[in-house]
Amino acid sequence: MNANPSSITVFGEVLFDCFPNGKQVLGGAPFNVAWHLQALGDDPTFISRIGDDTLGKTILKNAQAWGLRTDNIQIDQAHPTGRVDITVHDDEPHYDITPGSAYDFISAQSVQLTKRSGLLYHGSLALRSPYAQQQFKTLRESGDWSVFLDVNLRAPWWDQASLFDWIQSARWVKLNVDELRELGFQEPVLEVAMRNFQTQFELEQVIVTRGSEGASVLTPEGFFSQTPGEIPEFVDTVGAGDAFTAVFIHGLIESWPIQDTLVAAQAFASQVIGLRGATPDNRAFYKTILEMHA
């Protein structure tokens, strides 16, 4: 296993976040992460599936314009491009996720990769069906991957037995504090809960986000925490976790010290909170992060 993988492959959903005011914004946690990683210079391979429809064509056009490689975005003739209807209550987004979307039918056989190693990122939402689980397992077992799992508990699209299998196969796992508690790690001291989680699943790192309270990481070297600074402008929290994840992965690839990575990841997540949706379309948006370790 590579100590620091140099290449990144991202597997999972790309969809449109649809807001009450009619605005449609490109989204899906894996796509958001790949989008940010591309802007950070990491040239990720993105594996997904879209419908042969207007939304799908828009996704391809935007991805190509951003520089993301699209040769592993599969076209599905039978299923529509994914969409999520978002409503916001008390500043927290709520998601109505359309079932039977194209990304539920990603085909491992259709994946084209020149090498099957490095960091493999995936979330839990794209593995909500038995078919998708089997396809991802085939992909994972076809290479020598270090797996980064981004837990997204979206009821009713997960079950504990399957999720625990994915966690067991990962090297790094990121989740929020509510998800950690929901999975049964109720110890009141966060570090103790995270250590029990790390021990049970034999993980190298556990990354727990805590909203406005910051984030904590448990590594073989110790326990690290960082509280974000003041948020310059609040629009919505959609995609803030994905922004954090992308910079954290960038830090892993670049071998940044954990505390530096946490500072940068928190700062970037705070920036994204000032956007409607998750994907900025201006590369200048990334200037501050890129300059932190120039």
Buried (B, 14 or more C-beta within 10 A) or exposed (E): EEEEBEBBBBBBBBBBBBBEEEEBBBBBBBBBBBBBBBBBEBEBBBBBBBBBBEBBBBBBEBBEEBEBBBEBBBBBEEBBBBBBBBEBEEEEBEBEBBEEBBBBBBBBEEBEBEEBBBBBBBBBBBBBBEEBBEBBBEBBEEEEBBBBBBBBBBEEBBEEEBBBEBBEBBBBBBBBBEBBBBBEBEBEEBBEBBBBBBEBBEBBBBBBBBBEEBBBBBBEEEBBBBEBEEBEEEBBBBBBBBBBBBBBBBBBBBEBEBEBBBBBBBBBBBBBBBBEBBBBEEEEBBEEBBEBEE
